[in-house]
């Protein structure tokens, strides 16, 4: 009986170590952040297509639906300049401290905000 309790205790300790090392919550957050960045890059492509057709960016990201995107992802902060010739769009990153400094410094935060940003090239 004692042997069984010792084996269960050892297995419990090993499982605890594996769960700590794997960090499933962190993996899920990283996965969701990657998905959000990919979706934001798809929005950028749709914005460029819209611009090619209308010679200006849409006043609202919802104007991309349904012609340029089936559905605009939620959680995007989007802003366009008054003349429709510039835009910024950004998302918040779930993992704290994971700001994409390159995209933020390239795009700025005059029209929109986020830890990962897109803007015209």
N, CA and C atoms as a LAMMPS dump frame, in Angstrom:
ITEM: TIMESTEP
0
ITEM: NUMBER OF ATOMS
363
ITEM: BOX BOUNDS ff ff ff
-5.0000000000000000e+02 5.0000000000000000e+02
-5.0000000000000000e+02 5.0000000000000000e+02
-5.0000000000000000e+02 5.0000000000000000e+02
ITEM: ATOMS id mol type element x y z
1 1 1 N 0.813 -1.193 0
2 1 2 C 0 0 0
3 1 3 C 0.864 1.268 0
4 2 1 N 1.908 1.27 0.798
5 2 2 C 2.819 2.412 0.859
6 2 3 C 3.488 2.619 -0.499
7 3 1 N 3.846 1.509 -1.165
8 3 2 C 4.492 1.609 -2.466
9 3 3 C 3.579 2.312 -3.469
10 4 1 N 2.314 1.997 -3.42
11 4 2 C 1.352 2.611 -4.32
12 4 3 C 1.251 4.122 -4.073
13 5 1 N 1.235 4.533 -2.842
14 5 2 C 1.173 5.958 -2.509
15 5 3 C 2.435 6.672 -2.978
16 6 1 N 3.598 6.034 -2.819
17 6 2 C 4.866 6.62 -3.264
18 6 3 C 4.859 6.774 -4.783
19 7 1 N 4.381 5.766 -5.499
20 7 2 C 4.33 5.827 -6.965
21 7 3 C 3.383 6.944 -7.422
22 8 1 N 2.245 7.049 -6.794
23 8 2 C 1.289 8.11 -7.142
24 8 3 C 1.895 9.483 -6.861
25 9 1 N 2.601 9.626 -5.767
26 9 2 C 3.244 10.898 -5.431
27 9 3 C 4.305 11.265 -6.462
28 10 1 N 5.115 10.295 -6.863
29 10 2 C 6.166 10.554 -7.858
30 10 3 C 5.546 10.947 -9.2
31 11 1 N 4.512 10.227 -9.608
32 11 2 C 3.839 10.552 -10.87
33 11 3 C 3.223 11.949 -10.797
34 12 1 N 2.632 12.302 -9.668
35 12 2 C 2.042 13.63 -9.502
36 12 3 C 3.101 14.725 -9.607
37 13 1 N 4.248 14.504 -9.018
38 13 2 C 5.341 15.481 -9.089
39 13 3 C 5.816 15.626 -10.525
40 14 1 N 5.98 14.517 -11.233
41 14 2 C 6.431 14.571 -12.625
42 14 3 C 5.415 15.286 -13.518
43 15 1 N 4.151 15.021 -13.311
44 15 2 C 3.115 15.697 -14.09
45 15 3 C 3.137 17.199 -13.809
46 16 1 N 3.302 17.567 -12.559
47 16 2 C 3.379 18.987 -12.198
48 16 3 C 4.555 19.674 -12.867
49 17 1 N 5.695 19.016 -12.909
50 17 2 C 6.886 19.587 -13.555
51 17 3 C 6.652 19.751 -15.056
52 18 1 N 6.078 18.73 -15.687
53 18 2 C 5.829 18.796 -17.126
54 18 3 C 4.863 19.934 -17.457
55 19 1 N 3.795 20.069 -16.696
56 19 2 C 2.831 21.147 -16.943
57 19 3 C 3.494 22.503 -16.753
58 20 1 N 4.347 22.646 -15.76
59 20 2 C 5.045 23.906 -15.52
60 20 3 C 5.984 24.23 -16.684
61 21 1 N 6.702 23.245 -17.171
62 21 2 C 7.664 23.457 -18.248
63 21 3 C 6.946 23.77 -19.564
64 22 1 N 5.87 23.072 -19.841
65 22 2 C 5.153 23.274 -21.102
66 22 3 C 4.45 24.628 -21.138
67 23 1 N 3.944 25.106 -20.019
68 23 2 C 3.229 26.385 -19.923
69 23 3 C 2.09 26.448 -20.936
70 24 1 N 1.044 25.633 -20.743
71 24 2 C -0.035 25.585 -21.728
72 24 3 C -0.754 26.928 -21.917
73 25 1 N -0.902 27.699 -20.862
74 25 2 C -1.566 28.997 -21.008
75 25 3 C -0.735 29.92 -21.897
76 26 1 N 0.57 29.914 -21.697
77 26 2 C 1.452 30.727 -22.531
78 26 3 C 1.434 30.284 -23.986
79 27 1 N 1.375 28.985 -24.2
80 27 2 C 1.314 28.465 -25.568
81 27 3 C 0.023 28.905 -26.249
82 28 1 N -1.077 28.867 -25.531
83 28 2 C -2.36 29.291 -26.092
84 28 3 C -2.321 30.783 -26.411
85 29 1 N -1.765 31.597 -25.516
86 29 2 C -1.658 33.036 -25.763
87 29 3 C -0.785 33.328 -26.984
88 30 1 N 0.353 32.659 -27.09
89 30 2 C 1.234 32.862 -28.246
90 30 3 C 0.528 32.462 -29.535
91 31 1 N -0.21 31.375 -29.476
92 31 2 C -0.958 30.924 -30.645
93 31 3 C -2.012 31.95 -31.047
94 32 1 N -2.746 32.465 -30.085
95 32 2 C -3.767 33.481 -30.376
96 32 3 C -3.142 34.778 -30.883
97 33 1 N -1.992 35.166 -30.336
98 33 2 C -1.299 36.361 -30.819
99 33 3 C -0.876 36.187 -32.277
100 34 1 N -0.369 35.012 -32.625
101 34 2 C 0.024 34.732 -34.005
102 34 3 C -1.176 34.804 -34.927
103 35 1 N -2.298 34.238 -34.489
104 35 2 C -3.529 34.285 -35.289
105 35 3 C -3.968 35.735 -35.488
106 36 1 N -3.925 36.542 -34.432
107 36 2 C -4.333 37.951 -34.531
108 36 3 C -3.427 38.732 -35.482
109 37 1 N -2.134 38.489 -35.415
110 37 2 C -1.201 39.174 -36.329
111 37 3 C -1.47 38.781 -37.773
112 38 1 N -1.737 37.502 -37.996
113 38 2 C -2.04 37.029 -39.345
114 38 3 C -3.316 37.678 -39.865
115 39 1 N -4.34 37.735 -39.018
116 39 2 C -5.595 38.377 -39.419
117 39 3 C -5.384 39.858 -39.716
118 40 1 N -4.555 40.526 -38.921
119 40 2 C -4.3 41.948 -39.157
120 40 3 C -3.572 42.148 -40.485
121 41 1 N -2.671 41.245 -40.828
122 41 2 C -1.992 41.329 -42.118
123 41 3 C -2.967 41.073 -43.272
124 42 1 N -3.977 40.244 -43.056
125 42 2 C -5.02 40.051 -44.066
126 42 3 C -5.846 41.323 -44.229
127 43 1 N -6.086 42.029 -43.132
128 43 2 C -6.781 43.314 -43.198
129 43 3 C -5.958 44.295 -44.031
130 44 1 N -4.648 44.285 -43.853
131 44 2 C -3.779 45.171 -44.628
132 44 3 C -3.926 44.902 -46.118
133 45 1 N -3.941 43.643 -46.503
134 45 2 C -4.122 43.289 -47.906
135 45 3 C -5.475 43.789 -48.415
136 46 1 N -6.513 43.616 -47.618
137 46 2 C -7.847 44.078 -48.004
138 46 3 C -7.895 45.602 -48.125
139 47 1 N -7.213 46.293 -47.229
140 47 2 C -7.163 47.759 -47.297
141 47 3 C -6.47 48.221 -48.579
142 48 1 N -5.414 47.535 -48.964
143 48 2 C -4.71 47.9 -50.196
144 48 3 C -5.585 47.637 -51.418
145 49 1 N -6.334 46.545 -51.415
146 49 2 C -7.263 46.266 -52.515
147 49 3 C -8.343 47.343 -52.592
148 50 1 N -8.874 47.73 -51.43
149 50 2 C -9.887 48.792 -51.37
150 50 3 C -9.308 50.086 -51.938
151 51 1 N -8.081 50.415 -51.537
152 51 2 C -7.427 51.642 -52.002
153 51 3 C -7.25 51.62 -53.518
154 52 1 N -6.865 50.474 -54.069
155 52 2 C -6.682 50.36 -55.517
156 52 3 C -7.986 50.629 -56.267
157 53 1 N -9.103 50.249 -55.679
158 53 2 C -10.405 50.452 -56.323
159 53 3 C -10.98 51.851 -56.111
160 54 1 N -10.696 52.488 -54.966
161 54 2 C -11.364 53.743 -54.601
162 54 3 C -10.43 54.944 -54.464
163 55 1 N -9.134 54.751 -54.589
164 55 2 C -8.126 55.813 -54.435
165 55 3 C -8.151 56.48 -53.064
166 56 1 N -8.679 55.784 -52.085
167 56 2 C -8.628 56.219 -50.689
168 56 3 C -8.916 55.007 -49.806
169 57 1 N -8.513 55.111 -48.55
170 57 2 C -8.782 54.033 -47.6
171 57 3 C -10.171 54.234 -47.006
172 58 1 N -10.827 53.162 -46.607
173 58 2 C -12.19 53.298 -46.071
174 58 3 C -12.202 54.064 -44.747
175 59 1 N -13.29 54.777 -44.52
176 59 2 C -13.437 55.526 -43.27
177 59 3 C -13.61 54.594 -42.081
178 60 1 N -14.149 53.424 -42.336
179 60 2 C -14.388 52.441 -41.277
180 60 3 C -13.955 51.076 -41.785
181 61 1 N -13.345 50.277 -40.913
182 61 2 C -12.897 48.953 -41.357
183 61 3 C -14.062 48.066 -41.775
184 62 1 N -15.265 48.357 -41.278
185 62 2 C -16.442 47.59 -41.669
186 62 3 C -16.795 47.752 -43.138
187 63 1 N -16.272 48.812 -43.79
188 63 2 C -16.523 49.02 -45.213
189 63 3 C -15.841 47.968 -46.083
190 64 1 N -14.949 47.197 -45.501
191 64 2 C -14.272 46.134 -46.251
192 64 3 C -15.179 44.929 -46.482
193 65 1 N -16.228 44.819 -45.671
194 65 2 C -17.132 43.673 -45.763
195 65 3 C -18.203 43.932 -46.804
196 66 1 N -18.687 43.016 -47.537
197 66 2 C -18.194 41.659 -47.761
198 66 3 C -17.284 41.562 -48.975
199 67 1 N -17.066 42.69 -49.696
200 67 2 C -16.325 42.64 -50.957
201 67 3 C -14.862 42.278 -50.768
202 68 1 N -14.214 42.86 -49.763
203 68 2 C -12.773 42.69 -49.601
204 68 3 C -12.409 41.683 -48.514
205 69 1 N -13.293 41.495 -47.574
206 69 2 C -13.122 40.499 -46.513
207 69 3 C -14.496 39.96 -46.159
208 70 1 N -14.54 38.679 -45.88
209 70 2 C -15.819 38.106 -45.458
210 70 3 C -16.273 38.749 -44.157
211 71 1 N -15.342 38.866 -43.206
212 71 2 C -15.637 39.492 -41.919
213 71 3 C -14.356 40.094 -41.363
214 72 1 N -14.427 41.34 -40.95
215 72 2 C -13.268 41.993 -40.331
216 72 3 C -13.12 41.443 -38.923
217 73 1 N -11.926 40.988 -38.555
218 73 2 C -11.726 40.439 -37.208
219 73 3 C -12.021 41.475 -36.126
220 74 1 N -12.483 41.004 -34.999
221 74 2 C -12.763 41.913 -33.883
222 74 3 C -11.47 42.27 -33.157
223 75 1 N -11.508 43.339 -32.403
224 75 2 C -10.366 43.74 -31.587
225 75 3 C -9.357 44.601 -32.302
226 76 1 N -9.674 45.046 -33.517
227 76 2 C -8.739 45.871 -34.279
228 76 3 C -9.074 47.341 -34.056
229 77 1 N -8.049 48.125 -33.719
230 77 2 C -8.198 49.57 -33.615
231 77 3 C -7.76 50.143 -34.953
232 78 1 N -8.675 50.8 -35.66
233 78 2 C -8.422 51.29 -37.015
234 78 3 C -8.702 52.779 -37.076
235 79 1 N -7.821 53.503 -37.739
236 79 2 C -8.028 54.931 -37.942
237 79 3 C -7.499 55.336 -39.303
238 80 1 N -8.176 56.285 -39.93
239 80 2 C -7.778 56.755 -41.247
240 80 3 C -7.629 58.274 -41.211
241 81 1 N -6.703 58.792 -42.018
242 81 2 C -6.495 60.239 -42.061
243 81 3 C -7.691 60.921 -42.717
244 82 1 N -7.806 62.216 -42.516
245 82 2 C -8.944 62.975 -43.039
246 82 3 C -9.068 62.919 -44.553
247 83 1 N -7.926 62.851 -45.257
248 83 2 C -7.981 62.81 -46.719
249 83 3 C -8.076 61.389 -47.266
250 84 1 N -8.094 60.39 -46.369
251 84 2 C -8.231 59 -46.797
252 84 3 C -6.985 58.403 -47.424
253 85 1 N -5.843 59.082 -47.289
254 85 2 C -4.622 58.607 -47.924
255 85 3 C -3.669 57.873 -46.979
256 86 1 N -4.022 57.765 -45.714
257 86 2 C -3.169 57.089 -44.742
258 86 3 C -4.055 56.409 -43.706
259 87 1 N -3.56 55.314 -43.144
260 87 2 C -4.288 54.614 -42.086
261 87 3 C -3.301 53.969 -41.137
262 88 1 N -3.753 53.687 -39.965
263 88 2 C -3.043 52.853 -38.991
264 88 3 C -4.06 51.87 -38.441
265 89 1 N -3.627 50.674 -38.18
266 89 2 C -4.482 49.68 -37.525
267 89 3 C -3.592 48.897 -36.576
268 90 1 N -4.15 48.544 -35.425
269 90 2 C -3.353 47.829 -34.439
270 90 3 C -4.185 46.87 -33.624
271 91 1 N -3.497 45.955 -32.985
272 91 2 C -4.119 44.998 -32.074
273 91 3 C -3.337 44.976 -30.779
274 92 1 N -3.999 44.552 -29.735
275 92 2 C -3.331 44.351 -28.446
276 92 3 C -2.811 42.928 -28.385
277 93 1 N -1.641 42.78 -27.804
278 93 2 C -1.015 41.471 -27.654
279 93 3 C -1.392 40.927 -26.281
280 94 1 N -1.759 39.665 -26.219
281 94 2 C -2.177 39.048 -24.956
282 94 3 C -1.016 38.876 -23.978
283 95 1 N 0.159 38.563 -24.49
284 95 2 C 1.323 38.343 -23.623
285 95 3 C 1.93 39.689 -23.271
286 96 1 N 1.923 40.037 -22.015
287 96 2 C 2.451 41.329 -21.592
288 96 3 C 3.929 41.434 -21.935
289 97 1 N 4.331 42.615 -22.328
290 97 2 C 5.723 42.855 -22.664
291 97 3 C 6.118 42.382 -24.049
292 98 1 N 5.161 42.035 -24.895
293 98 2 C 5.465 41.514 -26.221
294 98 3 C 5.155 42.547 -27.308
295 99 1 N 5.442 43.804 -27.053
296 99 2 C 5.183 44.857 -28.029
297 99 3 C 6.122 44.682 -29.213
298 100 1 N 5.575 44.787 -30.425
299 100 2 C 6.383 44.742 -31.641
300 100 3 C 6.85 46.169 -31.92
301 101 1 N 8.003 46.509 -31.365
302 101 2 C 8.501 47.883 -31.431
303 101 3 C 8.736 48.335 -32.866
304 102 1 N 9.138 47.425 -33.751
305 102 2 C 9.39 47.805 -35.145
306 102 3 C 8.115 48.284 -35.823
307 103 1 N 7.035 47.53 -35.657
308 103 2 C 5.784 47.931 -36.324
309 103 3 C 5.218 49.204 -35.708
310 104 1 N 5.352 49.358 -34.4
311 104 2 C 4.825 50.557 -33.733
312 104 3 C 5.62 51.791 -34.155
313 105 1 N 6.949 51.678 -34.237
314 105 2 C 7.751 52.849 -34.621
315 105 3 C 7.567 53.17 -36.105
316 106 1 N 7.362 52.152 -36.945
317 106 2 C 7.155 52.397 -38.38
318 106 3 C 5.825 53.098 -38.626
319 107 1 N 4.78 52.625 -37.963
320 107 2 C 3.431 53.135 -38.232
321 107 3 C 3.054 54.31 -37.354
322 108 1 N 3.606 54.387 -36.168
323 108 2 C 3.203 55.427 -35.241
324 108 3 C 1.844 55.101 -34.636
325 109 1 N 1.385 55.969 -33.78
326 109 2 C 0.098 55.738 -33.129
327 109 3 C -0.789 56.978 -33.23
328 110 1 N -0.652 57.726 -34.318
329 110 2 C -1.46 58.933 -34.482
330 110 3 C -2.926 58.604 -34.75
331 111 1 N -3.169 57.552 -35.546
332 111 2 C -4.53 57.237 -35.975
333 111 3 C -5.129 56.044 -35.24
334 112 1 N -4.293 55.175 -34.72
335 112 2 C -4.768 53.975 -34.022
336 112 3 C -3.691 53.553 -33.034
337 113 1 N -4.016 52.59 -32.187
338 113 2 C -3.039 52.141 -31.205
339 113 3 C -3.043 50.621 -31.119
340 114 1 N -1.971 50.092 -30.565
341 114 2 C -1.846 48.661 -30.379
342 114 3 C -0.399 48.279 -30.174
343 115 1 N -0.181 47.038 -29.776
344 115 2 C 1.191 46.551 -29.603
345 115 3 C 1.75 45.954 -30.881
346 116 1 N 0.879 45.716 -31.866
347 116 2 C 1.301 45.299 -33.209
348 116 3 C 0.506 46.151 -34.186
349 117 1 N 1.195 46.827 -35.089
350 117 2 C 0.559 47.807 -35.973
351 117 3 C 0.794 47.47 -37.428
352 118 1 N -0.145 47.917 -38.274
353 118 2 C 0.045 47.898 -39.722
354 118 3 C -0.248 49.29 -40.258
355 119 1 N 0.365 49.613 -41.39
356 119 2 C 0.147 50.884 -42.06
357 119 3 C 0.598 50.703 -43.504
358 120 1 N 0.29 51.66 -44.382
359 120 2 C 0.735 51.52 -45.771
360 120 3 C 2.259 51.44 -45.848
361 121 1 N 2.747 50.674 -46.802
362 121 2 C 4.207 50.557 -46.978
363 121 3 C 4.777 51.806 -47.58
